[in-house]
Amino acid sequence: MDTLNDTDTGSVANASRPKSAASWGAIIAGAFVAAAVSLILLALGAGLGFASMSPWVGRGIGPGTFSISAAIWLIVMQWVASIFGGYLTGRLRTRWIGTHEHEIFFRDTANGLVTWALSTVLVAVLLAAAASSRTAVAGAQGAVEGGTSAALAYQLDKLFRSGIVVSTGQGTVDPRVEAGRIIVNDSAAGGVPDADRAYLVGLVAVHTGLSEADAGRRVDDLIANVSSEVNQVKAAADAARKDAAEVSIYTALAMLIGAFIASVAAVLGGRLRDEHV
């Protein structure tokens, strides 16, 4: 009876030993390269975006154009990073000896997909960390600044432009404080009730020396201006919501296509690797 020598026994043991079809070394390398390319392109896109914007009227691109440009840049960023990461993963993997070509194709595709997924998670974690730090700073600044908005303060200055205040036993009382609370509260509620309007007219008449008719016109002008500003803010918020929704949809589609590109690039890199090694 034939017996297996040590070499044969080692070969059988190595052949039967389970091995992962995922080339994790190549996947991790490709994922880090893809993440780095994404961050480089993101920084470049941010720089180009800030360079194309301007606070001056009539200069720079508009919000709509900026949103479209941002969506296109995100698509390009996703595709270029996927090509780099997927191709590098395919070229760096080890060669699978004695494996059917269909299985090789599947493994390369899977490795490219995993590379894309890992790089996406890395970029998302980095961006989330940066966004959370910015949110904390913005919250601290908002808590320090606080108070009435500049636009409302200006409108109240117009309402009480005589600057008359009432002296009380505990100091001076500026009627703009109470009027501001009324306007802010009623604006949030969607309108100024007749009782609040009458009260404001009385305040203006007392503190400015105007007749009730003139005071009523001032109050009506203030209410109209504040209502117009609130509507403008709502319109801007609605436009920003629509732009954000479009950018999110385009980004999701770009990510799906990026996953496909990474898989194809990994297959291409793997085939070239097998042909040259």
Secondary structure, DSSP 8 states (H G I E B T S, - for coil): -----HHHHHHHHHHHS---SS-HHHHHHHHHHHHHHHHHHHHHHHHHHHHH--SSTT-S--HHHHHHHHHHHHHHHHHHHHHHHHHHHHHHS---TT--HHHHHHHHHHHHHHHHHHHHHHHHHHHHHHHHHHHHHHHHHHHHH-SS-HHHHHHHHHHTTT---EEETTEEE-HHHHHHHHHHHHHHHTS--HHHHHHHHHHHHHHH---HHHHHHHHHHHHHHHHHHHHHHHHHHHHHHHHHHHHHHHHHHHHHHHHHHHHHHHHHHHHHHHHH-
